[in-house]
Amino acid sequence: MSESRALKGDMTQGNPAKLILAFSVPLLFGNVLQQMYNMVDSIVVGNYVGTIALAAVGAGGPIIWMLVSLFMGIGNGASIIVSQYFGAGNLKKVSDTVDTIYTATIVGAIPLTIVGSCLAGPMLKLIRTPDDTFADARLYMIIVFIGVIFTMGYNMNSSIMQSLGDSRTPLLLLAISCVINIVLDLFLVIVVQMGVAGVALATIIAQAISWITGIFLINRRFTFIHVNVLKFGFDKELFRQIIRLGLPAGLQQMLFSFGTLTLQSLVNSYGSNFIAGFNGANKIDMFAFFPTQSFGMALTTYVGQNIGAGKLDRVKSGLKATLQMSIVTGLGAMAIVLLGGPTMMRLFSQDPEVIEAGMIYLRPVMYGYLLFAVQNTFLSVLRGAGDMVFPMITSILSLWLFRLPAAYLYTSLWGKEALFYCYGTGWLIGMIMSMIYYFRGGWKKKAVVSRTEDEPVPEEA
């Protein structure tokens, strides 16, 4: 392990709280940049094109994510394997895993582009997209799917570097992408007047540049990895492990996205103003969730490396530290959004109906924030350990058996103002399930990588 110990990013030694916090800070800034990236799209079209264009971008987004999420989940499975092999000191397997998932990603992007472009119209009709929004939403989706290889490659680079303990380089790549996207958004929408097509085109160009830059930085930063998109490498056994870990995560995200589409269909039934408010509020609430999500991503890498190094005792300390940080920051985020929500909504639209629609979403979601924070922390431990099936089961059950039925029940009883209390209902069930499963301890036996007897176990710092 001497070579990898010399690299920054080792989380198997040192204070767990400090390690997780230090790793999560760049992730947090990265998430903020990513959301600014997405917000600029909505702000530009909402203010310079109109409410219908804002609704179109909001309607197309969940469908794109649903179709892409299966592949993204498989990529997440690969990142778990990378972090465990890195923790175990097997750099050859790290390199082979990166080559394998890169090959699978590039090959998989081709059918995804075709299927996504063909299904754009039918899927928008399926979720009852209003007629005045349909054409723009379909155009937005087709352009994004044409450039989906750039999106997948860009996210793959970030996952690889984060699994190796590097959360700063992905932040740099995201900053580059964000600046390019903002400049192109303003130019293509305001100057060239391309509307939602300009927003979509700006997105894929920015991600293409960041993807190519990321490949260069990975090869330079991690000398034991050699990414070459023109020279494929593929290990069948590693791919089998990637599928075993990644497929549950991918199916979870895909089914979760399909559930989101079902909810989107209910939202769409209330018209373009309600869709626009929901879209804008989604951008705001993500800022509130970023600290907890960043801590969870850091914890997943931390757990993966420590399990790979055979240090199960450090997992509990990492869990406790992450819970404390998530709850404290969560309380602050709740206060900011609940008090400042109406002002924030004016970034997207000056229409009072759109602003109120956004607050109809933000209030109940923020009330349930801490439930999500606890659930996310426990599930992050399970993912880092290589147990991907139970998080999938938890997410699917809490969504399909509780959140969605609650959404339709609450609206039938109390109207659209009560719709989004369904989030807290789902999170409560998910939190209870994840805590029970964690304390039962079955996740401890799910590791993909185990240190062999002849491999040295580094002393604790």
Order of alpha helices (4+ residues) and beta strands (2+ residues): alpha-alpha-alpha-alpha-alpha-alpha-alpha-alpha-alpha-alpha-alpha-alpha-alpha-alpha-alpha-alpha
